[in-house]
């Protein structure tokens, strides 16, 4: 008989710090994306900084989608009572 692995518990203090840092990272990335998307530059496609910014935005987008996925409450069937 095999025992399923147990997920390690993260201390509340560390979880809170990680949450705070993630929020800060996401906010700064969003601010950067606003600047990037409103930049008037004819040669933005050739700019190494712009390309790295796009890579960062893609990664943060994936992270944001993952967070949303786990943050959603489980779907329950709603029943309508009249």
Rosetta blueprint (number, residue, H / E / L):
1 X L
2 X L
3 X L
4 X L
5 X L
6 X L
7 X L
8 X L
9 X L
10 X L
11 X L
12 X H
13 X H
14 X H
15 X H
16 X H
17 X H
18 X H
19 X H
20 X H
21 X H
22 X H
23 X H
24 X H
25 X H
26 X H
27 X H
28 X H
29 X H
30 X H
31 X H
32 X H
33 X H
34 X H
35 X H
36 X H
37 X H
38 X L
39 X L
40 X L
41 X L
42 X L
43 X L
44 X H
45 X H
46 X H
47 X L
48 X H
49 X H
50 X H
51 X H
52 X H
53 X H
54 X H
55 X H
56 X H
57 X H
58 X H
59 X H
60 X H
61 X H
62 X H
63 X H
64 X H
65 X H
66 X H
67 X H
68 X H
69 X H
70 X H
71 X H
72 X L
73 X L
74 X L
75 X L
76 X L
77 X L
78 X L
79 X L
80 X L
81 X L
82 X L
